Amino acid sequence: MRTLEERAAEVAAAFPASGLFADKEWLVTPQAFGLSAELVEALEKLGHRLLLFTQACNELYHLSVAGRQPGWVAEYLDRGKPAELVRLARKKEWRAEIPRVIRPDLVLTAEGFTIAELDTVPGGIGLTAWLNETYAGLGDAVIGGARGMVDGFASIAPGADILVSEEAATYRPEMEWIAARTGQRVCAAENYPVPVERAEEARRVYRFFELFDLGNIPGSDAVLKAAEAGFLEVTPPVKPYLEEKLWFGLFWMRPLREYWRRALGDRNFVALQQCIPQTWILNPEPLPHHAVIPGLEVNGWEEVGRFSQKDRELILKISGFSELGWGCRGVSVGSDLSQEAWQEAVRGAVAGFERNPYILQRFHKGRQVSHPYWDRETGEIRELRGRVRLCPYYFVREKKADLCGALATICPADKKLLHGMRDAILAPARAGE
């Protein structure tokens, strides 16, 4: 039986020589993060619900374009997008295509969890695969098992080339690690050699970069043309509207309630209401003098800017098509800012509506947990008191969203934004607390 110190040292020794995240470190733990049976069951159900939600988002956009749902839905989602990208996103041949990896960012709360956001081009796939393999080797019952992430990723893009942009270069080592196990190859998106004629079967490509980055990728035009011609099969699909955070705002809009109920079913609709935080889109259009923004009970965003610190348990986020749309950039936590800084953040968000819409969300504080980590300098096991961001990975295959692994990021309790950092623990999730 290994001691905790021996287990931690074994994990550290197994770390790939080329790393997993470029120039990133985290705290090593001797054991996977335990989840209750109830929470594991909830995660299994969540995959199905988020698949339905993603399909409903995709369909709502096309119905809006066709005039069978409100036109302002597509207007919101197309803001700031190049016309050519909008045209490709509406291609009839790609209508049913959705991302084949669904990863929500969950904050574990006293009541269960809340979904901070939904990522359709997520990092952490290779990292979580390595963690699962490593901790399974120590005997931990990790979610998905030792090969769940590897086999899941291989199944959604078999034999695909993985295109990584310079913007996403931090994640290149983890993609190279998993590619070595799946028989795929990692290629620079900037100079990818696209096929120039039709083969018997289209070459598969896994797109590991956000669509906002296309302007910085010299070879992206050739990739898009080859995809449109049928020479390349690209996943996630070329649909920038599916990479927007404002879907949560649309989910909470009263005029769309019946659409969501029909598309999701009553039970799934109510279940998602319980874990998707109330969200608003910062549209600067003035309201009638007698109207208020539901849930905020104000007549305009200037009033939100004047909220007291007690009332500012809110998060302001840029919605998507921007270099600030990932990695906790473009995010403001209302209760952490001065009154002046909060007002300025709200005004800036409203002013940017035409090109980069922002959303406002209720902030849900994570519950505190304790988890062991290894002090590399002393060799001792210590305890970190922190809050957890849990990222389950669902791979969409045969019309099902299979839970193949989950990454727990345990951040110090004084951190409001939960993400990978030097003083956080990264661990695979396992069944059993």
C-alpha positions in Angstrom: 0.0 0.0 0.0 1.5 3.3 -1.1 1.6 6.2 1.3 0.1 9.6 0.1 3.7 10.9 -0.3 4.6 7.9 -2.5 1.5 8.3 -4.6 2.2 12.0 -5.2 5.8 11.3 -6.1 4.7 8.7 -8.6 2.3 11.2 -10.2 5.1 13.7 -10.5 7.5 11.2 -12.0 4.9 10.2 -14.6 4.7 13.8 -15.9 5.5 13.8 -19.7 8.9 15.3 -20.5 7.3 17.6 -23.0 4.8 18.8 -20.5 1.0 19.2 -20.9 0.4 22.9 -20.8 3.2 25.2 -22.1 4.8 27.1 -19.3 2.1 26.1 -16.8 2.4 24.5 -13.4 -0.1 23.3 -10.8 -0.1 21.5 -7.4 0.2 17.8 -7.5 -2.3 15.8 -5.5 -1.9 12.2 -4.3 -5.5 11.2 -5.1 -8.3 11.9 -7.5 -11.1 14.2 -6.4 -14.1 12.3 -5.0 -17.7 12.8 -6.1 -20.8 11.5 -4.4 -22.9 8.9 -6.2 -25.7 11.5 -6.5 -23.4 14.0 -8.2 -22.0 11.4 -10.6 -25.6 10.4 -11.5 -26.4 14.1 -12.0 -23.4 14.5 -14.4 -24.6 11.5 -16.4 -28.0 13.2 -16.9 -26.4 16.5 -17.6 -24.7 15.2 -20.7 -28.0 14.3 -22.3 -29.5 17.6 -21.4 -26.6 19.6 -22.7 -26.7 17.7 -25.9 -30.4 18.6 -26.3 -29.6 22.2 -25.4 -26.8 22.4 -28.0 -29.0 20.9 -30.7 -31.8 23.3 -29.7 -29.4 26.3 -29.9 -28.3 25.2 -33.4 -31.9 24.7 -34.6 -33.1 28.0 -33.0 -30.5 30.0 -35.0 -31.6 28.4 -38.3 -35.3 29.0 -37.5 -34.5 32.6 -36.7 -32.7 33.0 -40.0 -35.7 31.5 -41.8 -38.2 33.8 -40.0 -39.8 31.0 -38.1 -38.5 32.3 -34.8 -37.7 35.9 -33.8 -35.2 37.5 -36.2 -33.4 39.2 -33.3 -32.0 35.8 -32.2 -29.8 35.5 -35.3 -29.0 39.3 -35.2 -27.6 38.8 -31.6 -25.5 35.8 -32.6 -24.1 37.3 -35.9 -22.9 40.6 -34.4 -19.3 41.3 -35.1 -18.9 38.3 -37.4 -17.4 38.6 -41.0 -20.1 38.1 -43.6 -18.3 35.2 -45.2 -18.2 33.3 -41.9 -21.9 34.0 -41.4 -22.6 32.6 -44.9 -20.6 29.4 -44.2 -22.3 28.9 -40.9 -25.7 28.9 -42.7 -24.8 26.2 -45.2 -27.7 23.8 -45.7 -25.3 20.9 -45.9 -23.9 21.6 -42.4 -27.2 22.5 -40.8 -27.3 19.5 -38.4 -23.6 19.6 -37.5 -22.8 20.4 -33.8 -19.6 20.2 -31.8 -18.7 16.6 -30.9 -17.1 17.6 -27.6 -19.3 19.3 -25.0 -17.6 20.6 -21.8 -19.5 22.7 -19.2 -17.6 24.6 -16.5 -19.4 23.7 -13.3 -19.0 25.4 -10.0 -19.7 23.0 -7.1 -22.1 24.7 -4.7 -23.8 23.8 -1.5 -26.9 22.8 -3.5 -25.1 20.9 -6.2 -23.6 22.8 -9.1 -24.1 25.8 -11.4 -22.9 26.0 -15.0 -20.6 29.0 -15.4 -20.4 28.5 -19.2 -20.4 25.9 -22.0 -17.2 25.4 -24.0 -17.4 23.8 -27.5 -13.7 24.1 -28.2 -12.3 23.1 -24.8 -8.8 22.8 -23.6 -7.9 20.1 -21.1 -8.7 17.0 -23.2 -5.2 15.7 -23.3 -4.5 16.8 -19.7 -7.6 15.0 -18.4 -6.7 11.9 -20.4 -3.2 11.9 -18.9 -4.6 12.4 -15.4 -7.1 9.6 -15.8 -4.4 7.2 -17.1 -2.0 8.1 -14.3 -4.5 8.0 -11.3 -6.2 4.9 -12.6 -2.7 3.3 -12.5 -2.7 4.2 -8.8 -6.0 2.3 -8.3 -8.4 5.3 -8.3 -11.8 4.7 -9.9 -11.6 7.7 -12.1 -14.7 8.7 -14.1 -14.3 7.3 -17.6 -11.6 4.9 -16.6 -8.0 4.9 -17.7 -8.8 5.2 -21.5 -12.1 6.9 -21.5 -10.8 10.2 -22.7 -8.4 8.7 -25.2 -11.0 6.4 -26.8 -13.7 9.1 -26.6 -11.6 11.6 -28.5 -10.5 9.1 -31.1 -14.1 8.1 -31.7 -15.3 11.6 -32.5 -12.6 12.4 -35.0 -11.0 9.2 -36.1 -7.7 9.7 -37.9 -8.1 13.5 -37.8 -5.4 16.0 -38.0 -5.5 18.3 -35.0 -5.0 21.9 -36.1 -3.6 24.1 -33.3 -3.2 27.9 -33.8 -0.6 30.1 -32.2 -3.3 31.6 -30.1 -3.9 28.1 -28.6 -0.2 27.1 -28.4 -0.4 26.7 -24.6 -2.5 23.6 -25.2 -0.3 22.1 -28.0 1.6 19.7 -25.6 -1.5 18.1 -24.3 -2.9 17.6 -27.8 0.4 16.0 -28.9 0.2 13.7 -25.9 -3.2 12.4 -26.7 -2.4 12.3 -30.5 0.4 9.9 -29.7 -2.1 7.5 -28.2 -4.8 7.9 -30.9 -2.6 7.7 -34.0 -3.5 11.3 -35.0 -1.1 14.1 -35.7 -0.9 17.7 -34.5 -0.4 20.4 -37.1 0.1 24.1 -37.1 -3.2 25.7 -38.2 -1.2 28.6 -39.9 0.4 26.4 -42.6 -1.8 23.3 -42.8 -1.4 21.6 -46.2 -5.1 21.4 -47.3 -6.1 19.0 -50.1 -6.7 20.6 -53.5 -8.8 17.9 -55.0 -11.6 15.5 -53.9 -10.5 12.2 -52.5 -12.7 9.1 -52.1 -13.2 10.2 -48.4 -12.8 13.7 -47.0 -9.8 14.2 -44.8 -10.9 14.8 -41.2 -9.7 17.8 -39.2 -10.2 18.6 -35.5 -10.3 22.4 -35.2 -8.5 23.4 -32.0 -8.8 27.1 -32.3 -11.7 29.6 -31.9 -13.2 31.1 -35.0 -12.5 34.7 -33.8 -8.8 33.8 -34.5 -9.2 33.1 -38.2 -7.8 36.6 -39.1 -4.5 35.6 -37.4 -4.2 32.3 -39.3 -2.8 32.8 -42.7 -4.0 29.4 -44.1 -7.5 29.6 -42.7 -9.1 30.7 -46.0 -7.8 27.6 -47.7 -9.1 25.4 -44.9 -12.6 27.0 -45.2 -12.6 26.6 -48.9 -11.6 23.0 -48.7 -14.3 22.4 -46.1 -16.9 24.0 -48.3 -15.8 22.0 -51.3 -16.1 18.8 -49.3 -12.4 18.0 -49.3 -12.2 18.5 -45.5 -14.5 17.4 -42.7 -14.1 19.9 -39.9 -15.2 19.5 -36.3 -16.2 21.5 -34.4 -18.2 22.8 -37.3 -17.6 26.3 -38.7 -20.5 27.9 -36.7 -19.3 30.9 -34.7 -22.8 31.4 -33.3 -22.4 28.2 -31.3 -19.3 29.6 -29.6 -21.2 32.5 -28.0 -21.8 32.7 -24.2 -25.0 34.7 -24.8 -27.0 31.5 -25.3 -27.6 31.4 -21.6 -29.2 34.9 -21.9 -31.4 33.6 -24.7 -32.3 30.6 -22.6 -33.7 33.0 -19.9 -35.6 35.3 -22.3 -39.4 35.1 -21.8 -40.3 35.3 -25.5 -38.3 32.1 -26.1 -39.6 30.1 -23.2 -42.1 28.0 -25.1 -39.4 27.2 -27.8 -37.0 25.9 -25.1 -39.8 23.9 -23.4 -40.7 22.2 -26.7 -37.2 21.6 -27.8 -35.9 20.3 -24.5 -39.0 18.8 -22.9 -40.5 20.1 -19.6 -38.4 18.0 -17.3 -35.1 18.9 -19.0 -36.1 22.6 -19.3 -36.8 22.8 -15.5 -33.6 20.9 -14.7 -31.5 23.3 -16.8 -33.2 26.3 -15.2 -31.9 25.0 -11.8 -28.2 25.0 -13.0 -27.9 27.6 -15.7 -27.5 30.9 -13.8 -29.8 33.7 -14.6 -28.2 35.6 -17.5 -28.9 38.9 -19.3 -27.6 40.3 -22.6 -26.5 43.9 -22.3 -28.6 45.4 -25.1 -28.5 49.2 -25.0 -31.9 49.8 -26.5 -34.0 51.9 -24.1 -37.0 50.4 -22.3 -40.4 52.1 -22.0 -40.5 54.1 -18.8 -42.8 51.7 -17.1 -40.8 48.5 -18.0 -38.0 46.8 -16.1 -35.4 44.1 -16.9 -36.8 40.9 -15.3 -34.8 39.6 -12.4 -32.8 42.9 -12.0 -35.9 45.1 -11.6 -34.3 48.1 -13.2 -35.2 50.3 -16.1 -31.7 50.4 -17.7 -28.1 49.4 -17.4 -27.0 52.7 -15.8 -29.0 51.6 -12.8 -27.0 48.3 -12.7 -23.8 50.3 -12.8 -25.0 52.1 -9.6 -25.7 48.9 -7.7 -24.2 48.8 -4.2 -21.4 46.2 -3.5 -24.0 44.0 -1.8 -26.1 43.9 -4.9 -23.2 43.4 -7.2 -23.0 39.6 -6.8 -22.8 39.6 -10.6 -20.3 38.6 -13.3 -19.8 40.6 -16.6 -18.5 38.6 -19.5 -17.7 39.3 -23.2 -19.9 36.8 -25.1 -17.5 35.2 -27.6 -16.1 36.4 -30.9 -13.1 38.1 -29.4 -9.6 37.3 -28.1 -11.0 38.2 -24.7 -13.6 35.5 -24.8 -11.6 32.7 -23.2 -9.3 32.1 -20.2 -11.1 34.4 -17.8 -10.2 37.4 -19.9 -12.9 39.9 -20.5 -14.5 39.0 -17.2 -15.4 41.4 -14.3 -16.7 40.3 -10.9 -19.0 43.1 -9.6 -18.4 42.6 -5.9 -14.6 42.8 -6.4 -14.7 46.2 -8.1 -15.0 49.7 -6.8 -18.2 51.5 -7.6 -16.4 53.6 -10.2 -14.7 50.6 -11.8 -18.0 48.6 -12.0 -19.8 51.6 -13.6 -17.0 51.8 -16.2 -17.2 48.1 -16.9 -20.9 48.2 -17.4 -20.7 51.3 -19.7 -18.0 49.7 -21.7 -20.0 46.5 -22.1 -23.1 48.4 -23.3 -21.0 50.5 -25.7 -19.5 47.3 -27.3 -22.9 45.8 -28.1 -22.7 46.3 -31.9 -19.6 44.3 -32.3 -19.0 42.3 -29.1 -22.1 41.8 -26.9 -21.6 41.2 -23.2 -23.6 39.1 -20.8 -24.4 39.6 -17.1 -24.8 36.6 -14.8 -25.7 35.9 -11.3 -22.6 34.9 -9.3 -22.9 31.6 -7.4 -20.2 31.1 -4.8 -18.7 27.7 -4.7 -18.7 25.6 -1.6 -15.4 25.0 0.2 -13.7 21.7 0.2 -10.4 20.4 1.5 -8.0 18.3 -0.7 -4.4 17.1 -0.2 -1.5 18.2 -2.2 2.2 17.5 -2.3 4.7 20.1 -1.2 7.5 19.6 -3.7 10.1 21.4 -1.5 9.5 19.5 1.7 8.0 16.3 0.3 5.1 16.7 2.8 1.4 16.3 2.2 -0.6 19.4 3.0 -4.3 20.4 2.7 -5.7 23.1 0.4 -8.9 24.7 1.4 -10.6 25.8 -1.8 -13.5 25.9 -4.2 -13.9 23.6 -7.2 -14.5 24.1 -10.9 -15.5 20.7 -12.3 -15.2 20.2 -16.1 -16.9 17.0 -17.3 -16.1 16.0 -20.9 -18.9 14.6 -23.0 -18.1 13.1 -26.4 -21.0 13.0 -28.9 -21.3 9.8 -30.7 -24.3 7.9 -32.1 -26.6 10.6 -30.9 -25.5 10.3 -27.3 -23.3 12.4 -25.1 -20.9 10.0 -23.2 -19.2 11.1 -20.1 -15.6 10.1 -20.5 -13.8 12.0 -17.8 -14.0 15.0 -15.6 -11.3 17.5 -14.5 -11.4 19.1 -11.0 -9.6 22.4 -10.5 -9.4 23.2 -6.8 -8.5 26.8 -6.4 -7.6 28.6 -3.1 -10.8 29.7 -1.3 -10.0 33.4 -1.7 -10.2 33.2 -5.5 -13.4 34.3 -7.2 -12.6 33.1 -10.7 -11.9 29.4 -10.7 -9.4 28.3 -13.3 -6.0 26.6 -13.7 -3.3 28.5 -11.8 0.1 27.8 -10.2 -1.5 27.5 -6.7 -4.4 25.3 -7.7 -4.7 21.5 -7.7 -5.6 19.8 -10.9 -7.0 16.3 -10.4 -9.3 13.8 -12.3 -12.6 13.2 -10.7 -13.5 9.7 -9.3 -16.7 8.1 -8.1 -16.8 7.9 -4.3 -16.1 10.7 -1.8 
